[in-house]
Amino acid sequence: MKHLLASIHKLTWVSLLVTTLISGCSTEEPVSNIPNLRTLSVPEQQVASASNNFSFTIFSQINKEHQSDNIFISPFSISAALSMTTNGAEGDTKSAIKQVIGNADVADDDMNEAYKGLQGFLLDVDKKVALEIANSNWYTKEYTIKSGFKDILLNYYNAEVKSADFRAPSTVGDINGWIEDKTNGKIRDMLDRIRDDAVMYLINAIYFKADWQYKFDNSKTTKATFYAPTGETEVDMMFSKGARINYHYGEDLTMIDIPYGNGQYSMTIFMQAGSRSINQIIETFDGATFADYLDKADTITAELYLPRFKLQFKEELKETLSDMGMGIAFSEKADFSNLFEEKLALAISRVLHQSFIEVNEKGSEAAAATIVEIVELSSNSTPHPRIFRVDRPFAFFIREKHSNVILFAGKMLLPSSN
């Protein structure tokens, strides 16, 4: 199943990472504007780098299948769900999953510890940004989950582990209710059914909400031209006067970095500026190219024009992940012997991903969830400008600057705020 749920007619997004933290302070207490930074451990740096490489790879792969569509995903959510799943796999299946998410050279204990550390860092780095990252495991009460696997989910992923009656009609509602709650109501009715052969669901949910560091004036939002691939169109264009942004002009694209909160999270936009289309540009993206543009950026004060938009996206990732090298995990050769005490023939059936993003004058709100469904197999079976106008197709990312972890990725062909 591959389809878009979009309020937007033609929008395509590159890679967007968003994180949100709700501080525990009362409304009377001032919110700290000082980033809570620390040195990342070597495994954390490895996993953060691997996560970003995975972000560009899966974003490019999905974009190939949606050349004329708007796209929005959370590579971080997908990677987190697959990292949990890795701990239930063995042999070639484990190797294939770790290779796809970029952790082939990272020991399991280091990978899990790094994920735990990075999640804590992302949640705490900016008190002005609201971020929630949640994990859960739902398994059929007919089988006994292995204690070692359960302990990893509890200790490293802070996951809720729930035994459930998969034959009860209410269970699918319970799972969807958990996702809706953890995404502040933005991801609803994600799981359509529980298959008769399903034995486990591994789920990640992420929610982000942040105000722009430099505000857009609501009264200055006007209709303006956006140069979409299908032709010129009118969009709601926001305006910010005197925004401090990072900027770099390349041969065929322009990059700007727009800060949220205390400046640790930002939306990084890559807009086509030459003969190459945004789809062609996305094909060339990787972690090194991304870092190179950031390193070359200069800080400027500019008049900024940015379209207001809203988008929902939904995708089944089995074909995408198989093409990336994870095919064995979906086949009869899969080895998930670390999930249950019982000796079972198991495989991944579906990897579902659903996301939401809204960008307006106040800031951005984004959410995503990823579901890994495990089933039991049967025998049958230039000079710096002072005005910057984002008025042609672009790619963008929401990221944390210290770790450079990308939470969301998107491509925009045609903005719509409806």
C-alpha positions as a Markdown table, in Angstrom:
| # | Residue | x | y | z |
|---|---|---|---|---|
| 1 | Met | 0.0 | 0.0 | 0.0 |
| 2 | Lys | 1.5 | 3.3 | -1.1 |
| 3 | His | -0.6 | 6.4 | -1.0 |
| 4 | Leu | -0.7 | 10.0 | 0.2 |
| 5 | Leu | -3.0 | 11.5 | 2.8 |
| 6 | Ala | -2.6 | 15.2 | 2.0 |
| 7 | Ser | -4.4 | 18.4 | 2.4 |
| 8 | Ile | -2.0 | 19.6 | -0.2 |
| 9 | His | -2.3 | 19.0 | -3.9 |
| 10 | Lys | 1.3 | 18.9 | -5.1 |
| 11 | Leu | 3.9 | 19.1 | -2.4 |
| 12 | Thr | 7.2 | 17.3 | -2.1 |
| 13 | Trp | 9.6 | 17.4 | 0.7 |
| 14 | Val | 13.2 | 16.4 | 1.2 |
| 15 | Ser | 14.3 | 15.5 | 4.6 |
| 16 | Leu | 12.9 | 17.0 | 7.7 |
| 17 | Leu | 13.8 | 16.3 | 11.3 |
| 18 | Val | 11.8 | 17.7 | 14.1 |
| 19 | Thr | 12.1 | 17.3 | 17.9 |
| 20 | Thr | 9.9 | 18.6 | 20.6 |
| 21 | Leu | 10.4 | 18.9 | 24.4 |
| 22 | Ile | 7.8 | 19.9 | 26.9 |
| 23 | Ser | 9.7 | 21.5 | 29.9 |
| 24 | Gly | 8.6 | 20.6 | 33.4 |
| 25 | Cys | 8.6 | 24.3 | 34.5 |
| 26 | Ser | 5.5 | 26.1 | 35.6 |
| 27 | Thr | 4.2 | 29.0 | 33.5 |
| 28 | Glu | 5.7 | 31.5 | 36.0 |
| 29 | Glu | 9.2 | 30.2 | 35.6 |
| 30 | Pro | 11.3 | 31.6 | 32.7 |
| 31 | Val | 12.3 | 29.1 | 30.1 |
| 32 | Ser | 16.1 | 28.8 | 29.7 |
| 33 | Asn | 17.5 | 30.1 | 26.5 |
| 34 | Ile | 20.8 | 28.3 | 27.0 |
| 35 | Pro | 21.3 | 25.0 | 25.0 |
| 36 | Asn | 22.0 | 22.0 | 27.2 |
| 37 | Leu | 25.0 | 20.7 | 25.2 |
| 38 | Arg | 27.4 | 17.9 | 26.0 |
| 39 | Thr | 30.1 | 16.0 | 24.2 |
| 40 | Leu | 28.6 | 13.0 | 22.3 |
| 41 | Ser | 30.2 | 9.6 | 23.0 |
| 42 | Val | 31.9 | 7.8 | 20.1 |
| 43 | Pro | 29.0 | 5.4 | 19.7 |
| 44 | Glu | 26.5 | 8.3 | 19.8 |
| 45 | Gln | 28.5 | 10.0 | 17.0 |
| 46 | Gln | 28.5 | 6.8 | 15.0 |
| 47 | Val | 24.8 | 6.2 | 15.4 |
| 48 | Ala | 23.9 | 9.9 | 14.7 |
| 49 | Ser | 26.0 | 9.8 | 11.5 |
| 50 | Ala | 24.5 | 6.5 | 10.5 |
| 51 | Ser | 21.0 | 7.9 | 11.1 |
| 52 | Asn | 21.7 | 10.9 | 8.9 |
| 53 | Asn | 23.1 | 8.7 | 6.1 |
| 54 | Phe | 20.0 | 6.5 | 6.4 |
| 55 | Ser | 17.8 | 9.7 | 6.3 |
| 56 | Phe | 19.1 | 10.7 | 2.9 |
| 57 | Thr | 19.1 | 7.2 | 1.5 |
| 58 | Ile | 15.5 | 6.4 | 2.4 |
| 59 | Phe | 14.4 | 9.9 | 1.5 |
| 60 | Ser | 15.9 | 9.6 | -2.0 |
| 61 | Gln | 14.4 | 6.1 | -2.4 |
| 62 | Ile | 10.9 | 7.2 | -1.5 |
| 63 | Asn | 11.3 | 10.3 | -3.7 |
| 64 | Lys | 11.9 | 8.0 | -6.7 |
| 65 | Glu | 8.4 | 6.6 | -6.2 |
| 66 | His | 6.8 | 10.0 | -5.7 |
| 67 | Gln | 8.4 | 12.3 | -8.3 |
| 68 | Ser | 5.3 | 14.3 | -8.7 |
| 69 | Asp | 4.1 | 14.3 | -5.1 |
| 70 | Asn | 4.8 | 16.1 | -1.9 |
| 71 | Ile | 6.7 | 14.0 | 0.6 |
| 72 | Phe | 7.2 | 14.2 | 4.3 |
| 73 | Ile | 8.8 | 11.5 | 6.5 |
| 74 | Ser | 10.6 | 11.1 | 9.8 |
| 75 | Pro | 13.8 | 9.0 | 9.0 |
| 76 | Phe | 14.5 | 9.2 | 12.8 |
| 77 | Ser | 11.2 | 7.4 | 13.6 |
| 78 | Ile | 11.8 | 4.7 | 10.9 |
| 79 | Ser | 15.4 | 4.1 | 12.1 |
| 80 | Ala | 14.3 | 3.9 | 15.8 |
| 81 | Ala | 11.6 | 1.3 | 15.1 |
| 82 | Leu | 14.1 | -0.7 | 13.0 |
| 83 | Ser | 16.7 | -0.4 | 15.7 |
| 84 | Met | 14.3 | -2.0 | 18.2 |
| 85 | Thr | 13.5 | -4.7 | 15.7 |
| 86 | Thr | 17.2 | -5.5 | 15.2 |
| 87 | Asn | 17.5 | -6.7 | 18.8 |
| 88 | Gly | 14.9 | -9.5 | 18.0 |
| 89 | Ala | 16.8 | -10.7 | 14.9 |
| 90 | Glu | 19.8 | -13.0 | 14.4 |
| 91 | Gly | 22.3 | -13.9 | 11.7 |
| 92 | Asp | 21.9 | -12.5 | 8.2 |
| 93 | Thr | 18.6 | -10.9 | 9.2 |
| 94 | Lys | 20.2 | -8.8 | 11.9 |
| 95 | Ser | 23.1 | -8.0 | 9.6 |
| 96 | Ala | 20.8 | -6.8 | 6.8 |
| 97 | Ile | 18.7 | -4.5 | 9.1 |
| 98 | Lys | 21.8 | -3.0 | 10.7 |
| 99 | Gln | 23.4 | -2.5 | 7.2 |
| 100 | Val | 20.3 | -0.6 | 6.0 |
| 101 | Ile | 20.1 | 1.7 | 9.0 |
| 102 | Gly | 23.9 | 2.3 | 8.9 |
| 103 | Asn | 24.9 | 0.5 | 12.1 |
| 104 | Ala | 26.7 | -2.5 | 10.6 |
| 105 | Asp | 29.9 | -1.6 | 12.3 |
| 106 | Val | 28.4 | -0.7 | 15.7 |
| 107 | Ala | 28.0 | -3.5 | 18.3 |
| 108 | Asp | 24.5 | -4.1 | 19.5 |
| 109 | Asp | 25.2 | -2.9 | 23.0 |
| 110 | Asp | 26.8 | 0.3 | 21.7 |
| 111 | Met | 23.9 | 0.9 | 19.3 |
| 112 | Asn | 21.3 | 0.5 | 22.0 |
| 113 | Glu | 23.3 | 2.7 | 24.5 |
| 114 | Ala | 23.8 | 5.3 | 21.8 |
| 115 | Tyr | 20.1 | 5.4 | 21.0 |
| 116 | Lys | 19.3 | 5.9 | 24.7 |
| 117 | Gly | 21.8 | 8.7 | 25.0 |
| 118 | Leu | 20.8 | 10.5 | 21.8 |
| 119 | Gln | 17.1 | 10.4 | 22.7 |
| 120 | Gly | 17.9 | 11.9 | 26.1 |
| 121 | Phe | 20.0 | 14.6 | 24.5 |
| 122 | Leu | 17.4 | 15.5 | 21.9 |
| 123 | Leu | 14.7 | 15.8 | 24.5 |
| 124 | Asp | 16.8 | 18.1 | 26.7 |
| 125 | Val | 18.8 | 20.3 | 24.4 |
| 126 | Asp | 16.2 | 23.1 | 23.9 |
| 127 | Lys | 13.7 | 23.9 | 26.6 |
| 128 | Lys | 11.8 | 26.1 | 24.2 |
| 129 | Val | 11.1 | 23.2 | 21.8 |
| 130 | Ala | 8.4 | 20.6 | 22.6 |
| 131 | Leu | 9.5 | 17.1 | 21.7 |
| 132 | Glu | 8.2 | 13.7 | 22.6 |
| 133 | Ile | 9.8 | 10.5 | 21.4 |
| 134 | Ala | 7.9 | 7.3 | 22.5 |
| 135 | Asn | 8.3 | 3.6 | 21.8 |
| 136 | Ser | 6.1 | 0.6 | 22.4 |
| 137 | Asn | 5.9 | -3.1 | 21.8 |
| 138 | Trp | 2.7 | -5.0 | 21.5 |
| 139 | Tyr | 2.8 | -8.8 | 21.4 |
| 140 | Thr | 0.2 | -11.6 | 21.3 |
| 141 | Lys | -0.6 | -13.1 | 24.7 |
| 142 | Glu | -0.5 | -16.5 | 23.1 |
| 143 | Tyr | 3.4 | -16.5 | 23.2 |
| 144 | Thr | 6.0 | -15.5 | 25.8 |
| 145 | Ile | 8.3 | -12.7 | 25.0 |
| 146 | Lys | 12.0 | -13.3 | 25.7 |
| 147 | Ser | 13.1 | -11.6 | 28.8 |
| 148 | Gly | 16.4 | -10.4 | 27.2 |
| 149 | Phe | 14.6 | -8.7 | 24.4 |
| 150 | Lys | 12.0 | -7.2 | 26.8 |
| 151 | Asp | 14.8 | -5.8 | 29.0 |
| 152 | Ile | 16.5 | -4.1 | 26.0 |
| 153 | Leu | 13.3 | -2.4 | 25.0 |
| 154 | Leu | 12.7 | -1.2 | 28.6 |
| 155 | Asn | 16.2 | -0.2 | 29.5 |
| 156 | Tyr | 17.4 | 1.4 | 26.3 |
| 157 | Tyr | 14.3 | 2.5 | 24.4 |
| 158 | Asn | 12.1 | 3.4 | 27.3 |
| 159 | Ala | 9.4 | 1.3 | 25.6 |
| 160 | Glu | 6.0 | 0.3 | 26.9 |
| 161 | Val | 5.8 | -3.4 | 26.5 |
| 162 | Lys | 2.2 | -4.8 | 26.4 |
| 163 | Ser | 0.8 | -8.3 | 26.1 |
| 164 | Ala | -2.5 | -8.1 | 24.2 |
| 165 | Asp | -5.3 | -10.2 | 22.8 |
| 166 | Phe | -4.7 | -9.9 | 19.1 |
| 167 | Arg | -8.1 | -11.5 | 18.4 |
| 168 | Ala | -10.0 | -8.9 | 20.4 |
| 169 | Pro | -11.5 | -6.1 | 18.1 |
| 170 | Ser | -10.5 | -3.5 | 20.7 |
| 171 | Thr | -6.8 | -4.1 | 20.4 |
| 172 | Val | -6.3 | -2.3 | 17.1 |
| 173 | Gly | -8.1 | 0.7 | 18.7 |
| 174 | Asp | -5.8 | 0.5 | 21.7 |
| 175 | Ile | -2.7 | 0.6 | 19.4 |
| 176 | Asn | -4.1 | 3.5 | 17.4 |
| 177 | Gly | -5.1 | 5.3 | 20.6 |
| 178 | Trp | -1.5 | 5.0 | 21.9 |
| 179 | Ile | -0.1 | 6.5 | 18.6 |
| 180 | Glu | -2.7 | 9.3 | 18.6 |
| 181 | Asp | -1.9 | 10.2 | 22.2 |
| 182 | Lys | 1.9 | 10.2 | 21.7 |
| 183 | Thr | 1.6 | 12.4 | 18.6 |
| 184 | Asn | -0.8 | 14.9 | 20.2 |
| 185 | Gly | -3.7 | 13.8 | 18.0 |
| 186 | Lys | -1.8 | 14.3 | 14.7 |
| 187 | Ile | -1.5 | 10.6 | 13.7 |
| 188 | Arg | -4.8 | 8.9 | 13.8 |
| 189 | Asp | -6.2 | 5.5 | 12.7 |
| 190 | Met | -2.8 | 4.4 | 11.5 |
| 191 | Leu | -3.2 | 0.6 | 11.8 |
| 192 | Asp | -6.0 | -0.6 | 9.6 |
| 193 | Arg | -6.2 | -4.1 | 11.0 |
| 194 | Ile | -4.4 | -6.8 | 13.0 |
| 195 | Arg | -3.7 | -9.6 | 10.7 |
| 196 | Asp | -4.7 | -13.2 | 11.8 |
| 197 | Asp | -1.0 | -14.2 | 11.7 |
| 198 | Ala | 0.4 | -11.1 | 13.4 |
| 199 | Val | 2.3 | -11.7 | 16.7 |
| 200 | Met | 4.0 | -8.4 | 17.4 |
| 201 | Tyr | 4.1 | -4.7 | 16.6 |
| 202 | Leu | 7.1 | -2.5 | 17.3 |
| 203 | Ile | 6.2 | 1.2 | 17.2 |
| 204 | Asn | 8.0 | 4.5 | 17.4 |
| 205 | Ala | 6.1 | 7.8 | 17.6 |
| 206 | Ile | 7.6 | 11.3 | 17.5 |
| 207 | Tyr | 6.0 | 14.7 | 18.1 |
| 208 | Phe | 7.6 | 18.2 | 17.6 |
| 209 | Lys | 6.3 | 21.7 | 18.1 |
| 210 | Ala | 8.5 | 24.8 | 18.1 |
| 211 | Asp | 8.2 | 28.6 | 17.5 |
| 212 | Trp | 10.4 | 30.4 | 15.1 |
| 213 | Gln | 13.3 | 32.3 | 16.8 |
| 214 | Tyr | 12.5 | 35.2 | 14.5 |
| 215 | Lys | 8.7 | 35.6 | 14.1 |
| 216 | Phe | 6.7 | 36.0 | 10.9 |
| 217 | Asp | 4.2 | 38.8 | 11.0 |
| 218 | Asn | 0.6 | 37.4 | 10.4 |
| 219 | Ser | -0.5 | 40.7 | 8.9 |
| 220 | Lys | 2.2 | 40.5 | 6.3 |
| 221 | Thr | 1.2 | 37.1 | 4.9 |
| 222 | Thr | -0.1 | 37.6 | 1.3 |
| 223 | Lys | -0.8 | 35.7 | -1.8 |
| 224 | Ala | 2.4 | 35.4 | -3.9 |
| 225 | Thr | 3.7 | 33.4 | -6.9 |
| 226 | Phe | 5.3 | 30.0 | -6.3 |
| 227 | Tyr | 7.0 | 28.5 | -9.4 |
| 228 | Ala | 5.9 | 24.8 | -9.2 |
| 229 | Pro | 6.9 | 22.2 | -11.8 |
| 230 | Thr | 3.4 | 22.4 | -13.2 |
| 231 | Gly | 3.5 | 26.1 | -13.6 |
| 232 | Glu | 3.1 | 29.3 | -11.6 |
| 233 | Thr | 0.6 | 29.3 | -8.8 |
| 234 | Glu | -0.6 | 31.5 | -5.9 |
| 235 | Val | 0.3 | 30.4 | -2.4 |
| 236 | Asp | 0.1 | 32.0 | 1.1 |
| 237 | Met | 3.6 | 33.6 | 1.5 |
| 238 | Met | 4.7 | 34.5 | 5.0 |
| 239 | Phe | 7.2 | 37.4 | 5.7 |
| 240 | Ser | 9.8 | 37.9 | 8.4 |
| 241 | Lys | 11.8 | 41.2 | 8.6 |
| 242 | Gly | 15.3 | 41.0 | 10.0 |
| 243 | Ala | 15.6 | 37.2 | 10.4 |
| 244 | Arg | 19.1 | 36.0 | 11.3 |
| 245 | Ile | 19.6 | 32.9 | 9.1 |
| 246 | Asn | 22.5 | 30.8 | 7.8 |
| 247 | Tyr | 22.8 | 31.0 | 4.0 |
| 248 | His | 24.9 | 29.4 | 1.2 |
| 249 | Tyr | 24.5 | 29.7 | -2.5 |
| 250 | Gly | 25.6 | 26.7 | -4.6 |
| 251 | Glu | 25.9 | 26.1 | -8.3 |
| 252 | Asp | 22.4 | 24.9 | -8.7 |
| 253 | Leu | 20.7 | 25.3 | -5.3 |
| 254 | Thr | 20.4 | 27.7 | -2.4 |
| 255 | Met | 20.5 | 26.7 | 1.2 |
| 256 | Ile | 19.0 | 28.6 | 4.2 |
| 257 | Asp | 18.9 | 27.5 | 7.8 |
| 258 | Ile | 16.0 | 29.0 | 9.9 |
| 259 | Pro | 16.3 | 28.6 | 13.7 |
| 260 | Tyr | 13.6 | 27.6 | 16.2 |
| 261 | Gly | 13.6 | 28.1 | 19.9 |
| 262 | Asn | 17.0 | 28.8 | 21.4 |
| 263 | Gly | 18.6 | 28.0 | 18.0 |
| 264 | Gln | 19.5 | 24.3 | 18.5 |
| 265 | Tyr | 16.7 | 23.1 | 16.2 |
| 266 | Ser | 16.3 | 24.5 | 12.7 |
| 267 | Met | 14.6 | 24.0 | 9.4 |
| 268 | Thr | 17.2 | 23.6 | 6.7 |
| 269 | Ile | 15.9 | 24.4 | 3.2 |
| 270 | Phe | 17.5 | 23.5 | -0.1 |
| 271 | Met | 15.8 | 25.3 | -3.0 |
| 272 | Gln | 16.5 | 24.6 | -6.7 |
| 273 | Ala | 18.3 | 27.6 | -8.2 |
| 274 | Gly | 19.7 | 26.3 | -11.5 |
| 275 | Ser | 18.8 | 23.9 | -14.3 |
| 276 | Arg | 18.5 | 20.8 | -12.2 |
| 277 | Ser | 15.1 | 19.9 | -10.7 |
| 278 | Ile | 14.6 | 19.4 | -7.0 |
| 279 | Asn | 14.2 | 15.6 | -7.7 |
| 280 | Gln | 17.6 | 15.5 | -9.4 |
| 281 | Ile | 19.1 | 17.4 | -6.5 |
| 282 | Ile | 17.6 | 15.0 | -4.0 |
| 283 | Glu | 19.3 | 12.1 | -5.8 |
| 284 | Thr | 22.7 | 13.6 | -5.0 |
| 285 | Phe | 22.1 | 14.3 | -1.3 |
| 286 | Asp | 24.1 | 12.5 | 1.3 |
| 287 | Gly | 25.5 | 13.2 | 4.8 |
| 288 | Ala | 28.8 | 14.7 | 3.5 |
| 289 | Thr | 27.1 | 17.0 | 1.0 |
| 290 | Phe | 24.7 | 18.2 | 3.7 |
| 291 | Ala | 27.5 | 18.9 | 6.1 |
| 292 | Asp | 29.5 | 20.7 | 3.5 |
| 293 | Tyr | 26.8 | 23.2 | 2.8 |
| 294 | Leu | 26.3 | 23.8 | 6.5 |
| 295 | Asp | 30.0 | 24.4 | 7.0 |
| 296 | Lys | 30.2 | 26.9 | 4.1 |
| 297 | Ala | 27.1 | 28.8 | 5.3 |
| 298 | Asp | 27.4 | 32.5 | 6.4 |
| 299 | Thr | 25.1 | 34.1 | 8.9 |
| 300 | Ile | 23.2 | 37.0 | 7.5 |
| 301 | Thr | 20.2 | 39.2 | 8.3 |
| 302 | Ala | 17.5 | 39.0 | 5.6 |
| 303 | Glu | 14.0 | 39.7 | 4.7 |
| 304 | Leu | 12.6 | 36.1 | 4.5 |
| 305 | Tyr | 9.6 | 34.9 | 2.5 |
| 306 | Leu | 8.4 | 31.4 | 3.2 |
| 307 | Pro | 5.2 | 29.6 | 2.1 |
| 308 | Arg | 2.7 | 28.5 | 4.7 |
| 309 | Phe | 1.8 | 24.8 | 4.3 |
| 310 | Lys | 0.3 | 21.7 | 5.8 |
| 311 | Leu | 0.8 | 18.1 | 4.7 |
| 312 | Gln | 0.0 | 14.5 | 5.7 |
| 313 | Phe | 1.8 | 11.5 | 4.2 |
| 314 | Lys | 1.4 | 7.8 | 4.5 |
| 315 | Glu | 3.6 | 5.0 | 3.1 |
| 316 | Glu | 4.1 | 1.3 | 3.3 |
| 317 | Leu | 7.9 | 0.8 | 3.3 |
| 318 | Lys | 8.3 | -3.0 | 2.6 |
| 319 | Glu | 9.3 | -2.4 | -1.1 |
| 320 | Thr | 11.5 | 0.6 | -0.2 |
| 321 | Leu | 13.4 | -1.2 | 2.5 |
| 322 | Ser | 13.7 | -4.4 | 0.4 |
| 323 | Asp | 15.3 | -2.4 | -2.4 |
| 324 | Met | 17.7 | -0.9 | 0.2 |
| 325 | Gly | 18.9 | -4.4 | 1.2 |
| 326 | Met | 16.5 | -5.6 | 3.9 |
| 327 | Gly | 14.6 | -8.1 | 1.8 |
| 328 | Ile | 15.6 | -11.1 | 3.9 |
| 329 | Ala | 13.7 | -9.7 | 6.9 |
| 330 | Phe | 10.4 | -9.9 | 4.9 |
| 331 | Ser | 11.1 | -13.5 | 3.6 |
| 332 | Glu | 10.8 | -17.1 | 4.8 |
| 333 | Lys | 14.6 | -16.9 | 5.5 |
| 334 | Ala | 14.1 | -14.3 | 8.2 |
| 335 | Asp | 15.5 | -15.1 | 11.6 |
| 336 | Phe | 13.7 | -13.4 | 14.5 |
| 337 | Ser | 14.5 | -16.1 | 17.1 |
| 338 | Asn | 15.2 | -13.5 | 19.8 |
| 339 | Leu | 11.6 | -12.3 | 20.1 |
| 340 | Phe | 9.8 | -15.2 | 21.8 |
| 341 | Glu | 10.6 | -18.2 | 24.0 |
| 342 | Glu | 8.7 | -20.4 | 21.6 |
| 343 | Lys | 10.4 | -21.6 | 18.4 |
| 344 | Leu | 8.6 | -19.8 | 15.7 |
| 345 | Ala | 9.0 | -19.0 | 12.0 |
| 346 | Leu | 8.6 | -15.2 | 11.9 |
| 347 | Ala | 9.1 | -12.4 | 9.4 |
| 348 | Ile | 8.3 | -8.7 | 9.0 |
| 349 | Ser | 5.0 | -8.3 | 7.0 |
| 350 | Arg | 4.7 | -4.5 | 6.9 |
| 351 | Val | 6.5 | -1.4 | 7.9 |
| 352 | Leu | 4.0 | 1.4 | 8.0 |
| 353 | His | 4.9 | 5.1 | 8.2 |
| 354 | Gln | 2.6 | 8.1 | 8.6 |
| 355 | Ser | 3.5 | 11.7 | 9.2 |
| 356 | Phe | 2.1 | 15.2 | 9.5 |
| 357 | Ile | 3.6 | 18.7 | 9.2 |
| 358 | Glu | 2.2 | 22.2 | 9.5 |
| 359 | Val | 4.3 | 25.4 | 9.0 |
| 360 | Asn | 2.8 | 28.7 | 9.8 |
| 361 | Glu | 3.7 | 32.2 | 11.1 |
| 362 | Lys | 4.2 | 31.0 | 14.7 |
| 363 | Gly | 6.4 | 28.0 | 14.0 |
| 364 | Ser | 6.2 | 24.4 | 13.0 |
| 365 | Glu | 4.3 | 21.3 | 14.3 |
| 366 | Ala | 5.3 | 17.9 | 13.1 |
| 367 | Ala | 4.6 | 14.3 | 14.0 |
| 368 | Ala | 5.2 | 10.8 | 12.7 |
| 369 | Ala | 4.9 | 7.2 | 13.6 |
| 370 | Thr | 6.4 | 3.9 | 12.4 |
| 371 | Ile | 4.9 | 0.4 | 12.9 |
| 372 | Val | 6.9 | -2.8 | 12.3 |
| 373 | Glu | 4.5 | -5.7 | 12.0 |
| 374 | Ile | 5.8 | -9.2 | 12.7 |
| 375 | Val | 3.9 | -12.2 | 11.5 |
| 376 | Glu | 4.1 | -15.9 | 12.0 |
| 377 | Leu | 4.8 | -17.8 | 8.8 |
| 378 | Ser | 2.9 | -20.8 | 7.7 |
| 379 | Ser | 3.7 | -23.5 | 5.1 |
| 380 | Asn | 1.3 | -21.6 | 2.8 |
| 381 | Ser | 2.6 | -18.5 | 3.1 |
| 382 | Thr | 26.9 | 34.6 | -4.8 |
| 383 | Pro | 26.9 | 37.9 | -2.9 |
| 384 | His | 24.8 | 37.5 | 0.2 |
| 385 | Pro | 21.3 | 38.6 | -0.6 |
| 386 | Arg | 19.3 | 40.7 | 2.0 |
| 387 | Ile | 16.0 | 39.4 | 0.7 |
| 388 | Phe | 15.4 | 35.6 | 0.5 |
| 389 | Arg | 12.2 | 34.4 | -1.2 |
| 390 | Val | 11.4 | 30.7 | -1.1 |
| 391 | Asp | 9.3 | 30.6 | -4.2 |
| 392 | Arg | 10.3 | 27.5 | -6.1 |
| 393 | Pro | 10.5 | 23.8 | -5.3 |
| 394 | Phe | 12.7 | 23.1 | -2.3 |
| 395 | Ala | 13.8 | 20.4 | 0.1 |
| 396 | Phe | 14.0 | 20.9 | 3.8 |
| 397 | Phe | 15.1 | 19.2 | 7.1 |
| 398 | Ile | 14.4 | 19.8 | 10.7 |
| 399 | Arg | 17.5 | 18.9 | 12.7 |
| 400 | Glu | 19.3 | 19.4 | 16.0 |
| 401 | Lys | 22.6 | 21.3 | 15.4 |
| 402 | His | 25.0 | 19.9 | 17.9 |
| 403 | Ser | 24.4 | 16.2 | 17.1 |
| 404 | Asn | 23.3 | 17.1 | 13.5 |
| 405 | Val | 20.6 | 14.4 | 13.9 |
| 406 | Ile | 17.8 | 14.8 | 11.3 |
| 407 | Leu | 14.3 | 14.0 | 12.6 |
| 408 | Phe | 12.2 | 14.8 | 9.6 |
| 409 | Ala | 12.8 | 15.3 | 5.8 |
| 410 | Gly | 10.6 | 16.7 | 3.2 |
| 411 | Lys | 10.3 | 18.0 | -0.4 |
| 412 | Met | 7.9 | 20.8 | -1.5 |
| 413 | Leu | 6.7 | 21.1 | -5.0 |
| 414 | Leu | 3.6 | 23.2 | -4.4 |
| 415 | Pro | 2.7 | 24.6 | -1.0 |
| 416 | Ser | -0.8 | 24.8 | 0.4 |
| 417 | Ser | -2.0 | 26.0 | 3.8 |
| 418 | Asn | -5.4 | 24.4 | 3.6 |
